Amino acid sequence: MTYPIGDSRESVGATSSSLLMRVKTRDQDAWRLLVGLYGPLIDFWLRQCHLQPADARDVFQEVFEAVAEGIGKFHDDRPGDRFRGWLRTIARNKVADYFRRQGLQPAAAGGSSAYQRLQEVEGPGESGHDCQELDAVKQLRLRAVDLIRGEFEERTWRAFYGVTVDGRAAKDVAADLGVIPSAVRLAKSRVLRRLREEMEGMEDV
């Protein structure tokens, strides 16, 4: 016999504000989540610019200092305004500052390759990014999913993960969990709704 999924721990709609709003209020826990969420992507961008590890750490710090200073002014209410694009611009500017401190110009000997990488960091959109960039963004989205995992019971989470991340059919996931397919689809909807609440203004999920 199959059953619907019941989940007494779900807090869908109960969140007081999104992660972005909590960061804007200087919530330290939210800030740590932000760094853990987007830090690896910024690391990826800096590696693309071939910075030395010590220099990359310094620039990484400068990026997040700029984020802390400017986060209150970030808005996502205009077409094309996206948090990841805003971060990319900050990272690009901080890497440009690094190049200037090092005396590297676009046509300077030994500087042209690094400068070209800087331009690639500015990329026009995900469709123009290489496979490594797309993988870095995929990992970002998986980290975003992990932020809310503890709010759901294991069976709800397995239903969501099976169809959304693993790409399996709802009927197959349902058979594994001993539930009806509509329950799997409902679990997916609940988790995605909560994820969109958490990531409002930051990431399209």
matplotlib code that plots the C-alpha trace (Angstrom):
import matplotlib.pyplot as plt

x = [0.0, 1.2, 0.6, 0.8, 3.8, 3.1, 5.6, 5.1, 8.4, 7.8, 7.8, 6.8, 5.9, 6.9, 10.2, 10.2, 12.5, 14.7, 18.5, 19.1, 16.9, 18.5, 22.0, 20.9, 19.9, 23.5, 22.4, 25.8, 24.4, 22.9, 26.3, 28.1, 25.5, 26.0, 29.8, 29.4, 27.0, 28.7, 32.4, 33.2, 31.8, 34.0, 36.9, 36.2, 36.1, 39.5, 41.1, 40.0, 42.1, 45.2, 45.9, 48.4, 46.7, 47.8, 46.7, 43.4, 42.8, 43.4, 41.1, 38.4, 38.5, 38.2, 35.2, 33.3, 34.2, 32.7, 29.6, 29.2, 29.5, 27.1, 24.6, 22.1, 22.0, 21.5, 18.0, 16.6, 13.5, 14.8, 15.1, 18.4, 19.3, 20.5, 22.6, 25.1, 25.6, 26.2, 28.8, 30.5, 30.8, 32.4, 34.8, 35.8, 36.4, 38.5, 40.6, 41.1, 42.2, 44.7, 46.0, 46.5, 48.4, 50.7, 51.2, 49.5, 47.7, 45.8, 48.7, 51.5, 54.0, 52.7, 49.5, 47.4, 46.4, 45.4, 43.4, 41.6, 40.6, 39.2, 37.0, 35.7, 34.6, 32.3, 30.6, 27.3, 25.2, 25.2, 24.6, 28.0, 29.9, 32.0, 31.3, 33.3, 31.3, 28.0, 29.2, 30.2, 26.7, 25.1, 27.1, 25.9, 22.3, 23.0, 24.4, 21.3, 19.1, 21.2, 20.3, 16.7, 17.3, 16.8, 13.3, 11.9, 11.5, 13.8, 11.1, 9.9, 13.5, 14.2, 11.1, 12.2, 15.8, 15.0, 12.9, 14.6, 18.3, 18.6, 16.1, 14.1, 10.5, 8.0, 6.5, 9.9, 10.7, 7.2, 7.7, 11.0, 9.4, 6.1, 4.0, 1.8, 3.3, 1.2, 2.8, 6.2, 5.1, 3.6, 6.8, 8.8, 6.5, 6.7, 10.5, 10.9, 8.5, 10.4, 13.7, 12.4, 11.4, 14.8, 16.6, 14.3, 16.2, 19.4, 19.1, 16.7, 15.7]
y = [0.0, 3.5, 6.6, 10.4, 12.1, 13.7, 16.1, 17.7, 19.6, 21.6, 25.3, 26.4, 30.0, 30.4, 32.2, 35.8, 37.0, 35.8, 35.3, 38.5, 40.5, 39.0, 39.9, 43.4, 43.7, 42.6, 39.2, 37.5, 34.0, 35.0, 36.6, 33.3, 31.5, 34.1, 33.6, 29.8, 29.9, 32.3, 32.0, 29.0, 30.7, 33.8, 31.5, 30.0, 33.5, 34.4, 31.1, 32.0, 35.1, 33.0, 35.0, 33.4, 31.8, 34.5, 37.2, 35.4, 35.3, 39.0, 39.8, 37.4, 39.4, 42.6, 41.3, 40.5, 43.7, 45.5, 43.3, 44.1, 47.8, 47.8, 45.2, 47.7, 49.4, 46.2, 46.0, 43.3, 45.2, 46.2, 44.0, 42.3, 42.9, 39.7, 39.2, 36.9, 39.5, 42.1, 39.9, 39.3, 43.0, 43.5, 40.6, 42.0, 45.4, 44.0, 42.0, 45.1, 46.9, 44.1, 44.3, 48.1, 47.6, 45.2, 47.6, 45.3, 46.8, 45.1, 45.2, 44.9, 42.1, 39.1, 40.9, 40.4, 36.8, 37.6, 40.6, 38.5, 36.2, 39.2, 40.0, 36.4, 36.9, 39.6, 37.1, 38.1, 35.3, 31.6, 30.5, 32.0, 30.4, 27.3, 24.0, 24.8, 28.0, 26.1, 23.5, 26.2, 27.6, 24.2, 23.6, 27.0, 25.9, 22.7, 24.6, 26.8, 23.6, 22.4, 25.6, 24.4, 20.7, 20.5, 22.0, 18.8, 15.2, 12.7, 11.2, 14.6, 15.5, 12.3, 12.8, 16.3, 15.4, 12.3, 14.2, 17.6, 16.9, 13.2, 13.8, 10.6, 10.1, 10.8, 7.3, 5.7, 7.8, 7.2, 3.4, 3.6, 5.6, 3.7, 6.8, 7.9, 9.9, 12.9, 13.0, 13.2, 16.1, 17.8, 17.4, 18.9, 21.8, 22.4, 22.4, 24.6, 27.1, 27.3, 27.5, 30.4, 32.2, 31.7, 32.8, 35.6, 38.4, 36.3, 33.2, 31.9, 28.4]
z = [0.0, -0.8, 1.4, 1.1, 2.7, 6.1, 7.4, 10.8, 10.7, 7.5, 8.1, 4.6, 4.6, 8.3, 7.6, 8.7, 5.9, 3.1, 3.6, 1.7, 4.0, 7.1, 5.7, 5.2, 8.8, 9.8, 11.1, 11.7, 11.2, 7.9, 6.9, 7.6, 5.4, 2.6, 2.7, 2.7, -0.1, -2.5, -1.4, -3.5, -6.6, -5.9, -5.4, -8.9, -10.5, -8.8, -10.0, -13.5, -13.2, -12.2, -9.0, -6.7, -3.6, -1.2, -3.5, -4.2, -0.4, -0.1, -3.1, -1.7, 1.6, -0.3, -2.3, 0.9, 2.5, -0.5, -0.2, 3.5, 2.7, -0.3, 0.5, 1.9, -1.5, -3.6, -5.2, -7.4, -8.5, -11.9, -15.0, -15.1, -11.5, -10.0, -6.9, -8.6, -11.3, -8.7, -7.0, -10.3, -10.9, -7.4, -8.0, -11.4, -9.9, -7.1, -9.5, -11.6, -8.5, -7.9, -11.5, -11.1, -7.8, -9.6, -12.5, -14.9, -17.9, -20.7, -23.1, -20.5, -20.9, -18.8, -18.0, -21.1, -20.3, -16.7, -18.0, -20.5, -17.7, -15.9, -18.9, -18.9, -15.3, -16.6, -18.9, -20.4, -19.0, -18.1, -21.7, -22.6, -19.8, -20.1, -18.4, -15.4, -14.8, -15.2, -12.7, -10.2, -10.5, -10.1, -6.9, -5.7, -6.1, -4.3, -1.4, -1.4, -1.2, 1.7, 3.7, 4.2, 4.4, 8.2, 7.9, 6.3, 7.3, 5.5, 3.3, 2.1, 1.4, -0.5, -2.6, -3.5, -4.1, -6.2, -8.8, -8.7, -8.3, -9.5, -12.3, -11.6, -12.5, -9.7, -10.0, -9.5, -6.5, -5.1, -5.5, -3.5, -0.7, -0.5, -1.4, -4.2, -7.1, -6.3, -2.8, -4.4, -6.6, -3.6, -1.6, -4.5, -4.6, -0.9, -0.8, -3.9, -2.5, 0.8, -1.2, -3.2, 0.0, 1.4, -1.7, -2.7, -4.5, -4.7, -6.9, -9.5, -8.2]

ax = plt.figure().add_subplot(projection="3d")
ax.plot(x, y, z, "-o")
ax.set_aspect("equal")
plt.show()
